[in-house]
Amino acid sequence: MNKMQIPDDVCAPQPKFSLRRVFALMLRHLYVLRRSWPRLLELAYWPMIQMILWGFMTKFFMGHSTWVAEAAGVLISAVLLWDVLFRANLGVSLPFIEEMWSRNLAQLFVSPLRDSELITSLILMSLVRTLISVTPAAFLAMPFYDVWVFELGLPLLAFFTNLLIFGTVIGITVSALILRYGLGAESLCWLGIFLLAPVSAIYYPVDILPGWLQVVALALPSAHTFEGMRGVLFDGVFAWDHFFWAVGSNAVLLTLAVLFFLHMMKMARVKGLLMQQGE
Amino acid sequence: MPLRFSKVSQPHGWFIRPVIEVSNLYKSFNGVQAVNGISFVIKAGSTVALLGGNGAGKTTTISMLLGLLSPTKGEVKVLGARMPDERHKVLGCMNFSSPYVDLPKRLKVWENLTIYAHLYGIRDVKGRIAELVEDLELGAFLKRPFGDLSAGQKTRVALAKSLLNAPKLMLMDEPTASLDPDTGDWVRGYLERYRERTGATILLASHNMAEVERLADQVLMMREGKIVDQGSPTDLIHRHGRDNLEQVFLDIARGTSADQGPQDGSQEGVGA
């Protein structure tokens, strides 16, 4: 008991944005991942299964579809990039609902943690989880199907980044809805992203969609990204127009998603949701 | 609201403003009035108990003091900051403990403490955790997952988390709920020593009247969202003509009391 002195600087002003607090929240999820091999395996498992499945389909279509035969990697690259989008979404929403499952939200929000730091940590965790998920699948495609997705070069980085950001946009939106409507809405983590899959034109060009759906598709960064990917694979051309559309719509949607999340945080304070969360 | 200055029971004998100022506070949920126009002031260095039956409005009041909940009407100031809008000015020098709010169960005790030490910006994380491990006797289960601990061990870890930043203000929701008498007594003793050494202010909600009699300088009695009486435990017992605080509590909770002192709306300061 001889050390119970309150330091003079205990109430010193805290920085408005602290990387250390962002790091602390990431550490919370990294500790769990580091010790849990089933979780790590589960992260990599589904993308690898998807890769194996679509790899064999590609082999089959090579002999039966001139479209696939023109660019052998089109389906495998699509499945890999779809997993980037899917995992980036889960990379935000799962760590968030994990705080709700463990009834830890109130503890976090009585600490100096700011909403902006929470969002930043979720986005960075999404990057970490996505890389853990898709990297083994990307390497798997080479020995099994002779497809080296990294041949896409710098455009691959552009596609990856745009889909990662769009995935986090969906993840932030879903997290905000789960905060508002509780854990009963947790299946939105998985359902929300699949709602966008048909209009993201992952495995087919946008122009096969009905006219009105094409308008919806071209408002999304994902459709522009997959169109851009096909441009590189079929024509060897990086479509700058699709790239800029993807970047622009991502910027708008990310801003809206963050504002929506902050609004829901405010609502949670009005409705008393931060104290009530948990299983 | 005018500022109140009072000498506090700190070794330094400073004159400082009240730690908590609540003025005409209301909170309703879907038309249900959870807190109904309460006002009180808590002076630095005091231990104040918030008492009342289930649904009296204690947890709602504490949530507003912590900035977790926005008032429907009225004002809450903690360490001079308006809650919840200015919460980031003061959250670093206060803390909270409740058996109803968990820490991540899969994380080991030291991992939980490390994360919160970083969140509170503690300079010497390892050193501070080592001090608390020694003080709160956490060594035997430091490397075990939080979810595997007994209720008593969890309470000690939660207490360690709430002491990481050596808070000037501690808010505690039923700090000894579901603990055996020995562990409960140990926690109460620790809180007494902590306040004595640091001059920290403690606000606790409790259903344990013996605990309140032992720890609290002042009591705020709540019923149906209002403060229906307040005073020191001795004053309340004397004024109600009862033998102990539990009988006073039952009188007030059942509305059978002959004497109910200061009613809601009072802004009389409470504390040492």
Interface residues (C-beta under 8 A of the other chain):
Chain A: M1 K3 M4 Q5 I6 P7 V10 C11 A12 P13 Q14 K16 S18 R20 R21 F23 A24 L25 L27 R28 Y31 V32 S36 E98 E99 S102 R103 N104 A106 Q107 L108 F109 V110 S111 P112 L113 R114 K266 R269 V270 K271 G272 L274 M275 G278
Chain B: F29 T59 T60 S63 L66 G67 L68 L69 S70 L79 P84 H88 K89 V90 L91 G92 C93 M94 N95 F96 S98 Y100 V101 D102 L103 P104 K105 R106 L107 K108 E111 T114 I115 Y116 H118 L119 Y120 G121 E131 D135 K161 N165 A166 P167 K168 R193 Y194 R197 T198 G199 A200
